[in-house]
Amino acid sequence: MIYRSLGKHGPVVSLIGYGGWALGEEGWPDVESREACRALEKAFEQGITFYDTAPFYGKGLSETRIGEILHSVRSEIVIATKCGIHWDDHRIWLSLARDDILREVEASLKRLRTDTIDLYQVHWYDHKTPLREVFSTLHELKKQGVIRHIGVCNMSVEFIQKARRWAEITSVQSLYNILQRDAETTLLPWCQEEQVGFIAYSVLAQGMLANRFFSPHQKTKDVRKHNPLYKNPPSSLPSLEEALGFVVKNLAVSCALVSMTKAHHVEQNCKIIEEMGHSEGLKIEER
């Protein structure tokens, strides 16, 4: 497996990270529980050390499964989760108020079966809680040892720069793939210049770049209904190798998250990365 540092101050992580959204199943109707759990085990066997999840993924199920299945190898992996999205039986809302963050982190610790979270990320900024309150709270949790590093997702450079007044930001997570490249405009160059880790998500465009298509006209509760690429799919697509290579060959990218709920997909993707490492001269380390 190939490993890179998550920015200047972050941990060393596998170049492919395990994206845990589909592990929570909700919004992913084609996921089979037993197979998804086996894929999670296979990810560790293949040398993947970075596991990204969130409370909202399956209303806690994704975190719970990572906690249960990877508990015995906890010291060998980096767990990243998030805060900011809340739900009840009737609605979903954003809140990064101090009390909400403190409740969320305690619930995540229990589900993940851990005493500390390696990377705790703002999932989406709610644009109502003062940044001082949000990041002062996260800084306090870091000082207490509840979390090791602070990250942000889906946040502009402008807001990240302001947030750094109150906390050190280890990483930025953003949408980035060969078809959706907005991050190249400001986020990626800024992360590279500031030596902040960049975590790319939707690297395979929610399966489109792996030839796993979904019709937005299907009458199912599928998260891809909201993906503009599925509403207006491109006439031609790159190969899986080209799609993965586009992201991981960019040295500004610390980790490329891929959602994998089938063991053979884990093996396939890891093999592509390792072969690419040999051909491109990228450093490959043994676990």
TORKE-82830 format. One record per residue (C-alpha): residue number from 1; residue in three letters; z, y, x. Coordinates in steps of 0.5 Angstrom, whole numbers. Layout:
# TORKE-82830
rec n:NUM; res:ALA; zz:Z; yy:Y; xx:X;
...
END
This chain:
# TORKE-82830
rec n:1; res:MET; zz:0; yy:0; xx:0;
rec n:2; res:ILE; zz:-1; yy:7; xx:2;
rec n:3; res:TYR; zz:5; yy:12; xx:2;
rec n:4; res:ARG; zz:5; yy:20; xx:2;
rec n:5; res:SER; zz:11; yy:25; xx:2;
rec n:6; res:LEU; zz:12; yy:28; xx:-4;
rec n:7; res:GLY; zz:12; yy:35; xx:-1;
rec n:8; res:LYS; zz:16; yy:38; xx:5;
rec n:9; res:HIS; zz:23; yy:36; xx:2;
rec n:10; res:GLY; zz:21; yy:30; xx:-3;
rec n:11; res:PRO; zz:22; yy:22; xx:-2;
rec n:12; res:VAL; zz:16; yy:18; xx:1;
rec n:13; res:VAL; zz:12; yy:15; xx:-5;
rec n:14; res:SER; zz:7; yy:10; xx:-6;
rec n:15; res:LEU; zz:0; yy:13; xx:-7;
rec n:16; res:ILE; zz:-1; yy:10; xx:-14;
rec n:17; res:GLY; zz:5; yy:11; xx:-18;
rec n:18; res:TYR; zz:7; yy:7; xx:-24;
rec n:19; res:GLY; zz:6; yy:12; xx:-31;
rec n:20; res:GLY; zz:11; yy:10; xx:-36;
rec n:21; res:TRP; zz:8; yy:13; xx:-42;
rec n:22; res:ALA; zz:4; yy:7; xx:-45;
rec n:23; res:LEU; zz:10; yy:2; xx:-43;
rec n:24; res:GLY; zz:14; yy:6; xx:-49;
rec n:25; res:GLU; zz:8; yy:3; xx:-54;
rec n:26; res:GLU; zz:9; yy:8; xx:-59;
rec n:27; res:GLY; zz:2; yy:12; xx:-59;
rec n:28; res:TRP; zz:-1; yy:6; xx:-55;
rec n:29; res:PRO; zz:-3; yy:1; xx:-61;
rec n:30; res:ASP; zz:-6; yy:-4; xx:-56;
rec n:31; res:VAL; zz:0; yy:-5; xx:-52;
rec n:32; res:GLU; zz:3; yy:-12; xx:-52;
rec n:33; res:SER; zz:10; yy:-12; xx:-50;
rec n:34; res:ARG; zz:11; yy:-18; xx:-46;
rec n:35; res:GLU; zz:5; yy:-17; xx:-42;
rec n:36; res:ALA; zz:7; yy:-10; xx:-41;
rec n:37; res:CYS; zz:13; yy:-12; xx:-38;
rec n:38; res:ARG; zz:10; yy:-17; xx:-33;
rec n:39; res:ALA; zz:5; yy:-11; xx:-31;
rec n:40; res:LEU; zz:11; yy:-7; xx:-29;
rec n:41; res:GLU; zz:14; yy:-13; xx:-25;
rec n:42; res:LYS; zz:7; yy:-14; xx:-22;
rec n:43; res:ALA; zz:7; yy:-6; xx:-20;
rec n:44; res:PHE; zz:13; yy:-7; xx:-15;
rec n:45; res:GLU; zz:11; yy:-14; xx:-12;
rec n:46; res:GLN; zz:4; yy:-10; xx:-10;
rec n:47; res:GLY; zz:8; yy:-4; xx:-7;
rec n:48; res:ILE; zz:9; yy:1; xx:-12;
rec n:49; res:THR; zz:15; yy:5; xx:-11;
rec n:50; res:PHE; zz:14; yy:11; xx:-15;
rec n:51; res:TYR; zz:16; yy:10; xx:-23;
rec n:52; res:ASP; zz:15; yy:16; xx:-28;
rec n:53; res:THR; zz:17; yy:16; xx:-35;
rec n:54; res:ALA; zz:21; yy:20; xx:-40;
rec n:55; res:PRO; zz:25; yy:20; xx:-46;
rec n:56; res:PHE; zz:20; yy:21; xx:-51;
rec n:57; res:TYR; zz:16; yy:15; xx:-48;
rec n:58; res:GLY; zz:17; yy:10; xx:-54;
rec n:59; res:LYS; zz:23; yy:14; xx:-56;
rec n:60; res:GLY; zz:27; yy:12; xx:-50;
rec n:61; res:LEU; zz:24; yy:5; xx:-50;
rec n:62; res:SER; zz:20; yy:6; xx:-43;
rec n:63; res:GLU; zz:26; yy:9; xx:-39;
rec n:64; res:THR; zz:30; yy:3; xx:-42;
rec n:65; res:ARG; zz:25; yy:-2; xx:-40;
rec n:66; res:ILE; zz:24; yy:1; xx:-33;
rec n:67; res:GLY; zz:32; yy:0; xx:-32;
rec n:68; res:GLU; zz:32; yy:-7; xx:-34;
rec n:69; res:ILE; zz:27; yy:-10; xx:-31;
rec n:70; res:LEU; zz:27; yy:-6; xx:-24;
rec n:71; res:HIS; zz:35; yy:-5; xx:-24;
rec n:72; res:SER; zz:36; yy:-11; xx:-18;
rec n:73; res:VAL; zz:31; yy:-7; xx:-14;
rec n:74; res:ARG; zz:34; yy:0; xx:-15;
rec n:75; res:SER; zz:35; yy:2; xx:-8;
rec n:76; res:GLU; zz:28; yy:1; xx:-6;
rec n:77; res:ILE; zz:24; yy:5; xx:-12;
rec n:78; res:VAL; zz:24; yy:12; xx:-14;
rec n:79; res:ILE; zz:25; yy:14; xx:-21;
rec n:80; res:ALA; zz:22; yy:20; xx:-24;
rec n:81; res:THR; zz:24; yy:22; xx:-31;
rec n:82; res:LYS; zz:24; yy:29; xx:-35;
rec n:83; res:CYS; zz:27; yy:33; xx:-40;
rec n:84; res:GLY; zz:25; yy:38; xx:-46;
rec n:85; res:ILE; zz:22; yy:34; xx:-51;
rec n:86; res:HIS; zz:27; yy:32; xx:-57;
rec n:87; res:TRP; zz:26; yy:28; xx:-64;
rec n:88; res:ASP; zz:29; yy:26; xx:-70;
rec n:89; res:ASP; zz:26; yy:22; xx:-76;
rec n:90; res:HIS; zz:22; yy:28; xx:-79;
rec n:91; res:ARG; zz:20; yy:32; xx:-73;
rec n:92; res:ILE; zz:19; yy:33; xx:-65;
rec n:93; res:TRP; zz:21; yy:40; xx:-62;
rec n:94; res:LEU; zz:22; yy:43; xx:-55;
rec n:95; res:SER; zz:28; yy:45; xx:-52;
rec n:96; res:LEU; zz:31; yy:46; xx:-45;
rec n:97; res:ALA; zz:37; yy:50; xx:-47;
rec n:98; res:ARG; zz:43; yy:48; xx:-42;
rec n:99; res:ASP; zz:47; yy:43; xx:-47;
rec n:100; res:ASP; zz:40; yy:40; xx:-49;
rec n:101; res:ILE; zz:39; yy:38; xx:-42;
rec n:102; res:LEU; zz:46; yy:36; xx:-40;
rec n:103; res:ARG; zz:45; yy:31; xx:-46;
rec n:104; res:GLU; zz:39; yy:29; xx:-44;
rec n:105; res:VAL; zz:40; yy:27; xx:-37;
rec n:106; res:GLU; zz:46; yy:23; xx:-39;
rec n:107; res:ALA; zz:42; yy:19; xx:-44;
rec n:108; res:SER; zz:37; yy:18; xx:-39;
rec n:109; res:LEU; zz:42; yy:15; xx:-34;
rec n:110; res:LYS; zz:44; yy:10; xx:-39;
rec n:111; res:ARG; zz:38; yy:8; xx:-41;
rec n:112; res:LEU; zz:35; yy:7; xx:-33;
rec n:113; res:ARG; zz:42; yy:4; xx:-31;
rec n:114; res:THR; zz:43; yy:8; xx:-25;
rec n:115; res:ASP; zz:48; yy:13; xx:-23;
rec n:116; res:THR; zz:43; yy:18; xx:-20;
rec n:117; res:ILE; zz:35; yy:20; xx:-22;
rec n:118; res:ASP; zz:31; yy:21; xx:-16;
rec n:119; res:LEU; zz:26; yy:26; xx:-19;
rec n:120; res:TYR; zz:28; yy:30; xx:-26;
rec n:121; res:GLN; zz:22; yy:34; xx:-28;
rec n:122; res:VAL; zz:21; yy:39; xx:-34;
rec n:123; res:HIS; zz:17; yy:36; xx:-38;
rec n:124; res:TRP; zz:14; yy:42; xx:-42;
rec n:125; res:TYR; zz:17; yy:49; xx:-42;
rec n:126; res:ASP; zz:19; yy:51; xx:-48;
rec n:127; res:HIS; zz:18; yy:59; xx:-47;
rec n:128; res:LYS; zz:24; yy:61; xx:-50;
rec n:129; res:THR; zz:30; yy:59; xx:-46;
rec n:130; res:PRO; zz:31; yy:63; xx:-40;
rec n:131; res:LEU; zz:28; yy:60; xx:-34;
rec n:132; res:ARG; zz:35; yy:62; xx:-30;
rec n:133; res:GLU; zz:38; yy:58; xx:-35;
rec n:134; res:VAL; zz:34; yy:52; xx:-35;
rec n:135; res:PHE; zz:33; yy:52; xx:-27;
rec n:136; res:SER; zz:41; yy:54; xx:-26;
rec n:137; res:THR; zz:43; yy:48; xx:-30;
rec n:138; res:LEU; zz:38; yy:43; xx:-26;
rec n:139; res:HIS; zz:40; yy:46; xx:-19;
rec n:140; res:GLU; zz:48; yy:45; xx:-22;
rec n:141; res:LEU; zz:46; yy:37; xx:-23;
rec n:142; res:LYS; zz:43; yy:37; xx:-16;
rec n:143; res:LYS; zz:49; yy:40; xx:-13;
rec n:144; res:GLN; zz:53; yy:35; xx:-17;
rec n:145; res:GLY; zz:49; yy:29; xx:-15;
rec n:146; res:VAL; zz:46; yy:27; xx:-22;
rec n:147; res:ILE; zz:39; yy:28; xx:-19;
rec n:148; res:ARG; zz:36; yy:28; xx:-13;
rec n:149; res:HIS; zz:30; yy:33; xx:-13;
rec n:150; res:ILE; zz:27; yy:38; xx:-19;
rec n:151; res:GLY; zz:20; yy:38; xx:-21;
rec n:152; res:VAL; zz:16; yy:41; xx:-26;
rec n:153; res:CYS; zz:10; yy:39; xx:-31;
rec n:154; res:ASN; zz:5; yy:42; xx:-34;
rec n:155; res:MET; zz:7; yy:49; xx:-32;
rec n:156; res:SER; zz:3; yy:55; xx:-29;
rec n:157; res:VAL; zz:4; yy:57; xx:-22;
rec n:158; res:GLU; zz:7; yy:64; xx:-24;
rec n:159; res:PHE; zz:12; yy:60; xx:-28;
rec n:160; res:ILE; zz:14; yy:56; xx:-22;
rec n:161; res:GLN; zz:14; yy:62; xx:-17;
rec n:162; res:LYS; zz:19; yy:65; xx:-22;
rec n:163; res:ALA; zz:23; yy:58; xx:-23;
rec n:164; res:ARG; zz:24; yy:58; xx:-15;
rec n:165; res:ARG; zz:29; yy:64; xx:-15;
rec n:166; res:TRP; zz:34; yy:59; xx:-18;
rec n:167; res:ALA; zz:32; yy:52; xx:-16;
rec n:168; res:GLU; zz:28; yy:48; xx:-10;
rec n:169; res:ILE; zz:22; yy:45; xx:-13;
rec n:170; res:THR; zz:20; yy:39; xx:-10;
rec n:171; res:SER; zz:14; yy:37; xx:-14;
rec n:172; res:VAL; zz:9; yy:39; xx:-19;
rec n:173; res:GLN; zz:6; yy:34; xx:-24;
rec n:174; res:SER; zz:-1; yy:36; xx:-28;
rec n:175; res:LEU; zz:-7; yy:33; xx:-31;
rec n:176; res:TYR; zz:-12; yy:32; xx:-26;
rec n:177; res:ASN; zz:-18; yy:27; xx:-26;
rec n:178; res:ILE; zz:-26; yy:27; xx:-24;
rec n:179; res:LEU; zz:-27; yy:30; xx:-31;
rec n:180; res:GLN; zz:-21; yy:35; xx:-32;
rec n:181; res:ARG; zz:-21; yy:39; xx:-25;
rec n:182; res:ASP; zz:-17; yy:45; xx:-27;
rec n:183; res:ALA; zz:-12; yy:44; xx:-23;
rec n:184; res:GLU; zz:-16; yy:45; xx:-17;
rec n:185; res:THR; zz:-17; yy:53; xx:-19;
rec n:186; res:THR; zz:-9; yy:55; xx:-17;
rec n:187; res:LEU; zz:-4; yy:49; xx:-18;
rec n:188; res:LEU; zz:-7; yy:44; xx:-12;
rec n:189; res:PRO; zz:-8; yy:50; xx:-7;
rec n:190; res:TRP; zz:-1; yy:53; xx:-8;
rec n:191; res:CYS; zz:2; yy:46; xx:-8;
rec n:192; res:GLN; zz:-2; yy:45; xx:-1;
rec n:193; res:GLU; zz:0; yy:52; xx:2;
rec n:194; res:GLU; zz:7; yy:51; xx:0;
rec n:195; res:GLN; zz:8; yy:44; xx:2;
rec n:196; res:VAL; zz:10; yy:42; xx:-6;
rec n:197; res:GLY; zz:9; yy:35; xx:-8;
rec n:198; res:PHE; zz:3; yy:34; xx:-13;
rec n:199; res:ILE; zz:3; yy:29; xx:-18;
rec n:200; res:ALA; zz:-3; yy:27; xx:-22;
rec n:201; res:TYR; zz:-3; yy:24; xx:-29;
rec n:202; res:SER; zz:-8; yy:22; xx:-33;
rec n:203; res:VAL; zz:-12; yy:20; xx:-27;
rec n:204; res:LEU; zz:-16; yy:15; xx:-31;
rec n:205; res:ALA; zz:-17; yy:20; xx:-37;
rec n:206; res:GLN; zz:-13; yy:15; xx:-41;
rec n:207; res:GLY; zz:-17; yy:9; xx:-40;
rec n:208; res:MET; zz:-24; yy:12; xx:-41;
rec n:209; res:LEU; zz:-25; yy:12; xx:-33;
rec n:210; res:ALA; zz:-23; yy:5; xx:-33;
rec n:211; res:ASN; zz:-28; yy:3; xx:-39;
rec n:212; res:ARG; zz:-23; yy:2; xx:-44;
rec n:213; res:PHE; zz:-26; yy:6; xx:-49;
rec n:214; res:PHE; zz:-22; yy:9; xx:-56;
rec n:215; res:SER; zz:-26; yy:12; xx:-62;
rec n:216; res:PRO; zz:-22; yy:18; xx:-65;
rec n:217; res:HIS; zz:-25; yy:16; xx:-72;
rec n:218; res:GLN; zz:-20; yy:9; xx:-72;
rec n:219; res:LYS; zz:-15; yy:10; xx:-77;
rec n:220; res:THR; zz:-9; yy:8; xx:-72;
rec n:221; res:LYS; zz:-3; yy:13; xx:-69;
rec n:222; res:ASP; zz:-6; yy:13; xx:-62;
rec n:223; res:VAL; zz:-5; yy:19; xx:-57;
rec n:224; res:ARG; zz:-12; yy:19; xx:-55;
rec n:225; res:LYS; zz:-14; yy:22; xx:-62;
rec n:226; res:HIS; zz:-12; yy:29; xx:-59;
rec n:227; res:ASN; zz:-16; yy:28; xx:-52;
rec n:228; res:PRO; zz:-22; yy:32; xx:-52;
rec n:229; res:LEU; zz:-26; yy:27; xx:-48;
rec n:230; res:TYR; zz:-26; yy:22; xx:-53;
rec n:231; res:LYS; zz:-28; yy:27; xx:-58;
rec n:232; res:ASN; zz:-34; yy:29; xx:-54;
rec n:233; res:PRO; zz:-35; yy:24; xx:-49;
rec n:234; res:PRO; zz:-39; yy:25; xx:-43;
rec n:235; res:SER; zz:-46; yy:21; xx:-43;
rec n:236; res:SER; zz:-45; yy:18; xx:-36;
rec n:237; res:LEU; zz:-38; yy:16; xx:-32;
rec n:238; res:PRO; zz:-37; yy:14; xx:-25;
rec n:239; res:SER; zz:-34; yy:8; xx:-23;
rec n:240; res:LEU; zz:-27; yy:6; xx:-23;
rec n:241; res:GLU; zz:-27; yy:6; xx:-15;
rec n:242; res:GLU; zz:-30; yy:13; xx:-15;
rec n:243; res:ALA; zz:-25; yy:16; xx:-20;
rec n:244; res:LEU; zz:-19; yy:13; xx:-17;
rec n:245; res:GLY; zz:-22; yy:15; xx:-10;
rec n:246; res:PHE; zz:-24; yy:22; xx:-12;
rec n:247; res:VAL; zz:-16; yy:24; xx:-13;
rec n:248; res:VAL; zz:-13; yy:20; xx:-8;
rec n:249; res:LYS; zz:-18; yy:22; xx:-2;
rec n:250; res:ASN; zz:-15; yy:29; xx:-4;
rec n:251; res:LEU; zz:-9; yy:30; xx:1;
rec n:252; res:ALA; zz:-6; yy:35; xx:-3;
rec n:253; res:VAL; zz:-5; yy:30; xx:-8;
rec n:254; res:SER; zz:2; yy:26; xx:-6;
rec n:255; res:CYS; zz:2; yy:21; xx:-12;
rec n:256; res:ALA; zz:-3; yy:19; xx:-17;
rec n:257; res:LEU; zz:0; yy:16; xx:-24;
rec n:258; res:VAL; zz:-4; yy:10; xx:-27;
rec n:259; res:SER; zz:-1; yy:7; xx:-33;
rec n:260; res:MET; zz:-2; yy:0; xx:-33;
rec n:261; res:THR; zz:0; yy:-5; xx:-38;
rec n:262; res:LYS; zz:-4; yy:-11; xx:-36;
rec n:263; res:ALA; zz:-2; yy:-15; xx:-29;
rec n:264; res:HIS; zz:-9; yy:-16; xx:-27;
rec n:265; res:HIS; zz:-10; yy:-8; xx:-28;
rec n:266; res:VAL; zz:-5; yy:-7; xx:-23;
rec n:267; res:GLU; zz:-8; yy:-12; xx:-18;
rec n:268; res:GLN; zz:-14; yy:-9; xx:-19;
rec n:269; res:ASN; zz:-12; yy:-2; xx:-18;
rec n:270; res:CYS; zz:-8; yy:-3; xx:-12;
rec n:271; res:LYS; zz:-13; yy:-7; xx:-9;
rec n:272; res:ILE; zz:-18; yy:-1; xx:-9;
rec n:273; res:ILE; zz:-13; yy:3; xx:-6;
rec n:274; res:GLU; zz:-12; yy:-1; xx:0;
rec n:275; res:GLU; zz:-19; yy:-3; xx:1;
rec n:276; res:MET; zz:-21; yy:5; xx:1;
rec n:277; res:GLY; zz:-15; yy:6; xx:6;
rec n:278; res:HIS; zz:-18; yy:1; xx:11;
rec n:279; res:SER; zz:-25; yy:4; xx:10;
rec n:280; res:GLU; zz:-23; yy:12; xx:10;
rec n:281; res:GLY; zz:-18; yy:11; xx:15;
rec n:282; res:LEU; zz:-12; yy:12; xx:11;
rec n:283; res:LYS; zz:-5; yy:10; xx:13;
rec n:284; res:ILE; zz:-3; yy:4; xx:10;
rec n:285; res:GLU; zz:4; yy:2; xx:11;
rec n:286; res:GLU; zz:8; yy:-5; xx:9;
rec n:287; res:ARG; zz:14; yy:-5; xx:5;
END
